Amino acid sequence: MDVLWSLLSSEEEELCVLDCMAHFMLLMAACTFVTLLFEHVPYGRYASSKYGFPVNVRVAWFVQELPALLVPLCLVVWTSSAKTSRLPNQLLIAMYFLHYVQRSLIYPFLIRGGKPTPFASFALAFVFCIYNGYMQIRYLSHYAEYPADWVTHPCFITGFVLWLVGWLMNVHSDHILRNLRKPGETGYKIPTGGMFEYVSGANFLGEITEWAGFALAGHSVHSTAFAIFTMVVLASRAVAHHKWYLAKFEDYPKNRKAFIPFLF
Protein backbone atom coordinates (compact mmCIF):
# COMPACT_ATOMS: atom_id res chain seq x y z
CA MET A 1 0.00 0.00 0.00
CA ASP A 2 2.87 2.38 0.80
CA VAL A 3 4.24 1.85 -2.73
CA LEU A 4 1.01 3.27 -4.15
CA TRP A 5 1.18 6.40 -2.02
CA SER A 6 4.87 6.88 -2.87
CA LEU A 7 3.94 7.35 -6.52
CA LEU A 8 2.22 10.60 -5.53
CA SER A 9 4.52 13.39 -4.40
CA SER A 10 2.02 15.15 -2.13
CA GLU A 11 -1.45 15.08 -0.66
CA GLU A 12 -2.40 17.91 -3.01
CA GLU A 13 -1.42 15.73 -5.96
CA GLU A 14 -3.45 12.78 -4.72
CA LEU A 15 -6.47 15.00 -4.08
CA CYS A 16 -6.13 16.27 -7.64
CA VAL A 17 -6.09 12.65 -8.84
CA LEU A 18 -9.25 11.90 -6.84
CA ASP A 19 -10.96 14.96 -8.30
CA CYS A 20 -9.98 13.89 -11.81
CA MET A 21 -11.34 10.41 -11.13
CA ALA A 22 -14.68 11.92 -10.11
CA HIS A 23 -14.88 14.11 -13.21
CA PHE A 24 -13.94 11.14 -15.39
CA MET A 25 -16.80 9.18 -13.80
CA LEU A 26 -19.17 12.02 -14.73
CA LEU A 27 -17.88 11.82 -18.30
CA MET A 28 -18.41 8.05 -18.30
CA ALA A 29 -21.94 8.58 -16.98
CA ALA A 30 -22.68 10.80 -19.99
CA CYS A 31 -21.17 8.25 -22.41
CA THR A 32 -23.05 5.42 -20.72
CA PHE A 33 -26.32 7.35 -20.94
CA VAL A 34 -25.92 7.68 -24.72
CA THR A 35 -24.86 4.04 -25.12
CA LEU A 36 -27.82 2.74 -23.12
CA LEU A 37 -30.23 4.54 -25.43
CA PHE A 38 -29.33 1.88 -28.00
CA GLU A 39 -28.21 -1.14 -25.96
CA HIS A 40 -29.37 -2.92 -22.81
CA VAL A 41 -26.90 -3.66 -20.04
CA PRO A 42 -25.93 -7.27 -20.94
CA TYR A 43 -27.01 -9.23 -17.87
CA GLY A 44 -29.90 -11.42 -16.72
CA ARG A 45 -32.72 -11.57 -19.25
CA TYR A 46 -30.68 -9.37 -21.63
CA ALA A 47 -27.53 -11.52 -21.51
CA SER A 48 -25.91 -12.45 -24.80
CA SER A 49 -23.00 -14.66 -25.79
CA LYS A 50 -21.48 -11.77 -27.76
CA TYR A 51 -20.40 -10.26 -24.43
CA GLY A 52 -18.22 -13.20 -23.47
CA PHE A 53 -18.52 -16.54 -21.77
CA PRO A 54 -21.06 -16.89 -18.95
CA VAL A 55 -20.04 -16.63 -15.30
CA ASN A 56 -22.15 -18.24 -12.57
CA VAL A 57 -24.39 -15.49 -11.23
CA ARG A 58 -23.51 -16.07 -7.55
CA VAL A 59 -19.79 -16.17 -8.30
CA ALA A 60 -20.06 -13.09 -10.49
CA TRP A 61 -21.89 -11.00 -7.88
CA PHE A 62 -19.54 -12.08 -5.08
CA VAL A 63 -16.28 -11.53 -6.97
CA GLN A 64 -17.26 -8.33 -8.77
CA GLU A 65 -18.61 -6.61 -5.65
CA LEU A 66 -15.91 -7.77 -3.23
CA PRO A 67 -13.30 -5.15 -4.26
CA ALA A 68 -15.79 -2.41 -3.33
CA LEU A 69 -15.47 -3.74 0.23
CA LEU A 70 -11.86 -4.94 0.40
CA VAL A 71 -10.15 -1.94 -1.21
CA PRO A 72 -11.84 0.55 1.17
CA LEU A 73 -11.21 -1.76 4.12
CA CYS A 74 -7.49 -1.75 3.33
CA LEU A 75 -7.52 2.03 2.99
CA VAL A 76 -9.09 2.45 6.42
CA VAL A 77 -7.17 -0.26 8.28
CA TRP A 78 -3.68 0.04 6.75
CA THR A 79 -3.44 3.82 6.48
CA SER A 80 -3.87 6.40 9.19
CA SER A 81 -5.55 9.78 9.01
CA ALA A 82 -7.06 12.21 11.49
CA LYS A 83 -10.12 12.46 9.25
CA THR A 84 -11.30 8.98 10.26
CA SER A 85 -11.67 10.16 13.86
CA ARG A 86 -14.26 12.77 12.88
CA LEU A 87 -17.94 11.89 13.21
CA PRO A 88 -19.17 13.06 9.76
CA ASN A 89 -16.42 11.08 8.02
CA GLN A 90 -17.07 8.02 10.20
CA LEU A 91 -20.80 8.05 9.47
CA LEU A 92 -20.34 8.44 5.71
CA ILE A 93 -17.76 5.65 5.64
CA ALA A 94 -20.14 3.46 7.69
CA MET A 95 -22.98 4.17 5.23
CA TYR A 96 -20.77 3.06 2.35
CA PHE A 97 -19.59 -0.07 4.16
CA LEU A 98 -23.08 -1.15 5.23
CA HIS A 99 -24.21 -1.21 1.60
CA TYR A 100 -21.25 -3.23 0.38
CA VAL A 101 -21.20 -5.70 3.27
CA GLN A 102 -24.77 -6.54 2.31
CA ARG A 103 -24.10 -6.45 -1.44
CA SER A 104 -20.88 -8.50 -1.47
CA LEU A 105 -21.12 -10.84 1.53
CA ILE A 106 -24.87 -11.44 1.88
CA TYR A 107 -26.76 -10.75 -1.34
CA PRO A 108 -24.83 -13.17 -3.63
CA PHE A 109 -25.52 -16.14 -1.35
CA LEU A 110 -29.25 -15.41 -1.22
CA ILE A 111 -29.68 -15.51 -5.01
CA ARG A 112 -32.05 -18.23 -6.17
CA GLY A 113 -31.44 -19.40 -9.70
CA GLY A 114 -30.59 -16.50 -11.95
CA LYS A 115 -29.03 -16.47 -15.38
CA PRO A 116 -25.23 -16.42 -15.74
CA THR A 117 -23.50 -13.05 -16.15
CA PRO A 118 -21.55 -12.42 -19.39
CA PHE A 119 -17.85 -12.00 -18.72
CA ALA A 120 -17.77 -8.46 -20.12
CA SER A 121 -20.39 -7.26 -17.62
CA PHE A 122 -18.61 -9.08 -14.80
CA ALA A 123 -15.22 -7.59 -15.70
CA LEU A 124 -16.55 -4.04 -16.04
CA ALA A 125 -18.32 -4.26 -12.69
CA PHE A 126 -15.15 -5.61 -11.06
CA VAL A 127 -13.05 -2.70 -12.37
CA PHE A 128 -15.72 -0.16 -11.41
CA CYS A 129 -15.85 -1.45 -7.84
CA ILE A 130 -12.08 -1.07 -7.45
CA TYR A 131 -12.13 2.40 -8.99
CA ASN A 132 -15.11 3.72 -7.05
CA GLY A 133 -14.18 2.04 -3.78
CA TYR A 134 -10.77 3.71 -3.80
CA MET A 135 -12.18 7.09 -4.83
CA GLN A 136 -14.97 7.23 -2.26
CA ILE A 137 -13.13 5.97 0.81
CA ARG A 138 -9.72 7.51 0.14
CA TYR A 139 -11.44 10.90 -0.14
CA LEU A 140 -13.57 10.40 2.97
CA SER A 141 -10.76 8.96 5.08
CA HIS A 142 -8.03 11.44 4.13
CA TYR A 143 -9.35 14.59 2.51
CA ALA A 144 -13.01 15.32 3.24
CA GLU A 145 -13.38 18.38 5.49
CA TYR A 146 -16.70 18.99 7.23
CA PRO A 147 -17.78 21.55 9.83
CA ALA A 148 -17.93 20.20 13.38
CA ASP A 149 -21.74 20.46 13.32
CA TRP A 150 -22.15 18.90 9.85
CA VAL A 151 -24.13 15.92 11.18
CA THR A 152 -26.86 18.33 12.35
CA HIS A 153 -26.94 20.23 9.04
CA PRO A 154 -30.17 19.80 7.00
CA CYS A 155 -28.14 18.47 4.04
CA PHE A 156 -26.60 15.69 6.10
CA ILE A 157 -29.82 14.80 7.94
CA THR A 158 -31.87 14.74 4.71
CA GLY A 159 -29.16 12.79 2.93
CA PHE A 160 -28.88 10.25 5.71
CA VAL A 161 -32.65 9.71 5.78
CA LEU A 162 -32.73 9.28 2.00
CA TRP A 163 -29.82 6.85 2.19
CA LEU A 164 -31.52 4.78 4.90
CA VAL A 165 -34.89 4.73 3.11
CA GLY A 166 -33.16 3.75 -0.13
CA TRP A 167 -31.12 1.02 1.53
CA LEU A 168 -34.19 -0.50 3.19
CA MET A 169 -36.16 -0.24 -0.06
CA ASN A 170 -33.39 -1.96 -1.99
CA VAL A 171 -33.02 -4.82 0.51
CA HIS A 172 -36.80 -5.32 0.79
CA SER A 173 -37.29 -5.26 -2.98
CA ASP A 174 -34.53 -7.85 -3.46
CA HIS A 175 -36.32 -10.02 -0.88
CA ILE A 176 -39.56 -9.77 -2.86
CA LEU A 177 -37.83 -10.70 -6.12
CA ARG A 178 -36.10 -13.71 -4.52
CA ASN A 179 -39.40 -15.08 -3.28
CA LEU A 180 -41.51 -14.62 -6.41
CA ARG A 181 -41.32 -18.30 -7.30
CA LYS A 182 -42.13 -21.20 -5.02
CA PRO A 183 -39.71 -24.16 -4.90
CA GLY A 184 -39.88 -26.00 -8.22
CA GLU A 185 -41.50 -23.14 -10.13
CA THR A 186 -39.83 -21.64 -13.19
CA GLY A 187 -40.45 -18.67 -15.44
CA TYR A 188 -41.06 -15.01 -14.72
CA LYS A 189 -43.78 -13.62 -12.45
CA ILE A 190 -45.09 -10.14 -11.74
CA PRO A 191 -43.52 -8.74 -8.54
CA THR A 192 -45.99 -7.34 -6.02
CA GLY A 193 -45.75 -5.70 -2.61
CA GLY A 194 -43.63 -2.89 -1.25
CA MET A 195 -42.60 -0.28 -3.80
CA PHE A 196 -43.34 -2.75 -6.60
CA GLU A 197 -46.95 -1.59 -6.24
CA TYR A 198 -45.81 1.73 -7.72
CA VAL A 199 -42.80 1.01 -9.93
CA SER A 200 -41.37 -1.89 -11.93
CA GLY A 201 -37.81 -1.18 -10.78
CA ALA A 202 -38.31 -0.88 -7.04
CA ASN A 203 -34.91 -2.40 -6.30
CA PHE A 204 -33.29 0.07 -8.70
CA LEU A 205 -35.22 3.00 -7.22
CA GLY A 206 -33.97 1.96 -3.79
CA GLU A 207 -30.33 2.02 -4.81
CA ILE A 208 -30.70 5.29 -6.74
CA THR A 209 -32.31 6.87 -3.66
CA GLU A 210 -29.60 5.43 -1.44
CA TRP A 211 -26.67 6.94 -3.34
CA ALA A 212 -28.50 10.22 -3.95
CA GLY A 213 -28.79 10.51 -0.17
CA PHE A 214 -25.14 9.58 0.23
CA ALA A 215 -24.19 12.31 -2.24
CA LEU A 216 -26.28 14.90 -0.40
CA ALA A 217 -24.78 13.94 2.95
CA GLY A 218 -21.24 13.70 1.54
CA HIS A 219 -21.45 16.99 -0.33
CA SER A 220 -18.58 16.25 -2.72
CA VAL A 221 -17.99 15.81 -6.43
CA HIS A 222 -16.88 12.23 -5.67
CA SER A 223 -20.14 11.11 -4.06
CA THR A 224 -22.16 13.11 -6.61
CA ALA A 225 -20.40 11.43 -9.54
CA PHE A 226 -21.16 8.01 -8.06
CA ALA A 227 -24.83 8.91 -7.54
CA ILE A 228 -25.20 10.19 -11.11
CA PHE A 229 -23.45 7.16 -12.62
CA THR A 230 -25.66 4.85 -10.56
CA MET A 231 -28.80 6.69 -11.65
CA VAL A 232 -27.87 6.49 -15.33
CA VAL A 233 -27.23 2.74 -15.24
CA LEU A 234 -30.10 1.70 -12.97
CA ALA A 235 -32.71 4.02 -14.48
CA SER A 236 -31.95 2.42 -17.85
CA ARG A 237 -32.43 -1.04 -16.34
CA ALA A 238 -35.70 0.02 -14.71
CA VAL A 239 -37.08 1.38 -18.01
CA ALA A 240 -36.00 -1.78 -19.86
CA HIS A 241 -37.61 -3.99 -17.22
CA HIS A 242 -40.82 -1.95 -17.33
CA LYS A 243 -41.11 -2.29 -21.10
CA TRP A 244 -40.35 -6.00 -20.87
CA TYR A 245 -43.02 -6.57 -18.21
CA LEU A 246 -45.63 -4.69 -20.26
CA ALA A 247 -44.83 -6.80 -23.33
CA LYS A 248 -44.63 -10.07 -21.39
CA PHE A 249 -47.79 -9.83 -19.25
CA GLU A 250 -51.14 -8.73 -20.60
CA ASP A 251 -52.42 -8.20 -17.05
CA TYR A 252 -49.45 -6.10 -15.93
CA PRO A 253 -50.69 -3.17 -13.80
CA LYS A 254 -51.15 -0.24 -16.19
CA ASN A 255 -50.76 2.39 -13.46
CA ARG A 256 -47.32 1.12 -12.46
CA LYS A 257 -44.43 3.32 -13.59
CA ALA A 258 -40.84 2.41 -14.45
CA PHE A 259 -38.92 3.86 -11.50
CA ILE A 260 -40.46 7.17 -10.40
CA PRO A 261 -43.83 6.61 -8.65
CA PHE A 262 -46.79 8.29 -10.42
CA LEU A 263 -44.52 10.05 -12.93
CA PHE A 264 -42.23 7.87 -15.06
Secondary structure, DSSP 4 states (H G I P E B T S, - for coil): -HHHHHTSS-HHHHHHHHHHHHHHHHHHHHHHHHHTTT---SSGGG--GGG-SEE-HHHHHHHHHTHHHHHHHHHHHHS--GGGGSHHHHHHHHHHHHHHHIIIIIHHHH--S-PPEEHHHHHHHHHHHHHHHHHHHHHHHHT----TTGGGSHHHHHHHHHHHHHHHHHHHHHHHHHTSS-TT--S-----SGGGGTBTTHHHHHHHHHHHHHHHHH-SHHHHHHHHHHHHHHHHHHHHHHHHHHHH-TTS-TT-BSSSTTT-
